[in-house]
């Protein structure tokens, strides 16, 4: 039996969180923001709450499908109830919105957070039957760029849209591949690598925007995510 802590970590796919933090750094840089800890920390915490909430709600909505195709997941295996996972997921989403309402750049990042919450819910509720689900998933990551960008300025620069387009294309490809990982035992490894690769994309963005130190930090997100994925599965 898994411990309650390990169950919570598995549900949240927390091994992937370094990629959320590098998204925040890239989003700030794209809109001319300074990579200051006092800005990055609250935004990183808020978007991490959204990420984990999205993973929780994904499992809660999908538990019947998982019971047939992925019975090792926490809910179908009996480690935790779907009701508890729903409650925790929505609580974390509310906490993320609260942090954005109180954090840097307020109130604009809060409105970005509302968009992120909507994308998460649309994806989690409909992704098994929605042909546009990969686009919605990509928009979830785009929303992190937007939230961070709005913390720097209420007006989004052209660079934010260009960076968001790259992020969207990458996430669509990643999501399309991840849809089939339960059919091919080789795909989970590839999917994990591609998730970690989000940090490399962010590193490239930071380098182009003139933040070499930030780019080096973001690049470190790739091996860090892969290391964490050895302990907690990223999918």
C-alpha positions in Angstrom: 0.0 0.0 0.0 1.2 3.5 -0.8 1.5 6.1 2.0 -1.0 9.0 2.0 1.9 11.4 1.1 3.0 9.3 -1.9 -0.6 9.0 -3.1 -0.9 12.7 -2.9 2.3 13.2 -4.8 1.4 10.7 -7.5 -2.0 12.2 -8.0 -0.4 15.6 -8.6 2.4 14.4 -10.9 4.5 16.8 -8.8 7.7 15.6 -10.5 6.7 17.9 -13.4 6.5 21.0 -11.4 10.0 22.4 -12.4 8.5 22.9 -15.9 5.7 25.1 -14.4 8.3 27.3 -12.7 10.3 27.7 -15.9 7.1 28.6 -17.7 6.7 31.5 -15.2 10.2 32.7 -15.8 9.8 32.6 -19.6 6.4 34.4 -19.4 7.9 37.2 -17.3 10.8 37.7 -19.6 8.6 37.7 -22.7 6.6 40.7 -21.4 9.7 42.6 -20.2 9.5 41.6 -16.5 12.5 41.3 -14.3 13.3 37.8 -13.0 13.0 38.8 -9.4 12.4 36.1 -6.6 9.7 38.2 -5.0 7.7 38.0 -8.3 8.7 34.4 -9.4 7.9 32.8 -6.0 4.2 33.7 -5.6 3.5 33.2 -9.3 5.3 29.8 -9.2 3.4 28.7 -6.1 0.0 29.8 -7.6 0.6 28.1 -10.9 1.9 25.0 -9.2 -1.4 24.8 -7.3 -3.3 25.1 -10.6 -1.1 22.3 -12.1 -1.6 19.9 -9.2 -5.3 20.8 -9.0 -5.6 20.0 -12.7 -3.9 16.6 -12.2 -6.2 15.8 -9.3 -9.3 16.7 -11.2 -8.1 14.8 -14.2 -7.9 11.6 -12.1 -11.2 12.3 -10.4 -13.1 12.8 -13.7 -11.3 9.8 -15.3 -11.5 7.2 -12.5 -13.9 4.9 -14.4 -11.7 4.9 -17.5 -8.6 4.4 -15.3 -10.3 1.4 -13.7 -10.3 -0.3 -17.0 -7.1 0.9 -18.6 -4.9 2.1 -15.7 -6.1 0.3 -12.6 -2.8 1.1 -10.8 -3.8 4.7 -10.5 -4.7 5.9 -6.9 -8.5 6.1 -7.2 -9.2 2.8 -8.9 -6.7 1.0 -6.8 -8.5 2.1 -3.7 -5.9 4.4 -2.2 -8.2 7.3 -2.1 -11.8 8.2 -3.0 -12.8 10.2 -6.0 -14.8 12.5 -3.7 -11.7 13.4 -1.7 -9.7 14.0 -4.9 -12.4 16.3 -6.3 -12.5 18.3 -3.0 -8.7 18.6 -2.9 -8.5 19.6 -6.5 -11.1 22.4 -6.3 -9.6 23.6 -3.0 -6.1 24.0 -4.6 -7.6 25.8 -7.6 -9.3 28.2 -5.3 -6.1 28.7 -3.4 -4.2 29.4 -6.7 -6.8 32.1 -7.6 -6.4 33.6 -4.2 -2.7 33.9 -4.5 -3.0 35.5 -7.9 -5.5 38.0 -6.5 -3.1 39.1 -3.8 0.2 38.7 -5.7 2.4 40.9 -8.0 0.6 42.7 -10.8 -2.8 42.3 -9.3 -5.5 42.1 -10.4 -4.5 41.2 -13.9 -2.9 37.8 -13.2 -6.1 36.8 -11.4 -8.0 37.2 -14.7 -5.4 35.0 -16.4 -6.0 32.5 -13.6 -9.7 32.4 -14.3 -8.8 31.6 -17.9 -6.4 28.9 -16.8 -9.1 27.4 -14.4 -11.6 27.3 -17.3 -9.1 25.5 -19.6 -8.2 23.0 -16.9 -11.9 22.2 -16.3 -12.8 22.0 -20.0 -9.8 19.6 -20.6 -10.4 17.4 -17.6 -14.1 17.0 -18.2 -14.0 16.4 -22.0 -10.6 15.3 -23.1 -11.5 11.7 -23.7 -14.1 12.6 -26.3 -13.0 16.1 -27.4 -10.9 16.2 -30.6 -9.7 19.6 -29.7 -8.4 18.4 -26.3 -4.7 18.7 -27.3 -5.3 22.4 -28.1 -7.0 22.9 -24.7 -4.1 21.3 -22.9 -1.7 23.5 -24.8 -3.8 26.6 -23.8 -3.3 25.6 -20.1 0.5 26.1 -20.5 -0.1 29.2 -22.6 -2.2 30.6 -19.7 0.8 30.3 -17.4 2.8 32.5 -19.8 -0.1 34.9 -19.8 -0.4 35.0 -16.1 3.3 35.6 -15.6 3.3 38.2 -18.4 0.4 40.1 -16.8 2.3 40.3 -13.5 5.0 42.3 -15.4 2.6 44.5 -17.4 -1.1 44.8 -18.0 -0.3 44.9 -21.8 1.0 41.8 -23.4 3.9 42.3 -25.8 4.1 40.6 -29.2 6.8 38.4 -27.8 4.3 36.8 -25.4 2.1 35.7 -28.3 5.1 34.3 -30.2 6.3 32.4 -27.2 2.8 31.2 -26.5 2.5 29.9 -30.0 5.7 27.8 -29.7 4.5 26.5 -26.3 1.1 25.7 -27.8 2.5 23.7 -30.7 4.8 21.8 -28.4 2.0 20.9 -26.0 -0.3 19.8 -28.8 2.4 17.3 -30.0 3.0 16.1 -26.5 -0.7 15.6 -25.8 -1.3 13.7 -29.0 1.6 11.3 -28.1 0.5 11.0 -24.5 -3.0 9.9 -25.6 -1.5 6.6 -26.7 0.9 5.8 -23.9 -1.4 3.2 -22.3 -1.1 1.2 -25.6 2.6 1.2 -26.0 5.0 0.5 -23.0 7.7 2.6 -24.7 5.7 5.8 -24.8 5.6 6.8 -21.1 9.4 7.3 -21.2 9.1 9.5 -24.3 6.2 11.4 -22.8 8.2 12.0 -19.6 11.2 13.3 -21.6 8.9 15.6 -23.6 7.3 17.0 -20.4 10.8 17.7 -19.1 11.6 19.3 -22.4 9.2 22.1 -21.7 12.0 23.6 -19.5 14.4 23.5 -22.5 11.9 25.4 -24.6 11.6 27.9 -21.8 15.4 28.1 -21.6 15.6 28.9 -25.3 13.0 31.7 -24.8 15.0 33.2 -21.9 18.2 33.1 -23.9 16.6 34.9 -26.8 15.1 37.5 -24.4 18.6 38.3 -23.0 18.5 36.3 -19.8 21.5 33.9 -20.0 21.5 33.2 -16.2 17.7 32.6 -16.3 18.2 30.3 -19.3 20.8 28.2 -17.5 18.5 27.9 -14.5 15.6 26.9 -16.8 17.7 24.4 -18.6 18.4 22.7 -15.3 14.7 22.1 -15.1 15.1 19.3 -17.6 17.4 17.0 -15.6 15.7 18.0 -12.4 12.3 16.9 -13.8 13.7 13.7 -15.1 15.3 13.0 -11.7 12.0 13.6 -9.9 10.2 11.4 -12.5 12.2 8.4 -11.3 10.5 8.8 -7.9 7.1 10.0 -8.9 5.7 9.1 -12.4 5.1 12.2 -14.5 2.1 10.7 -16.3 
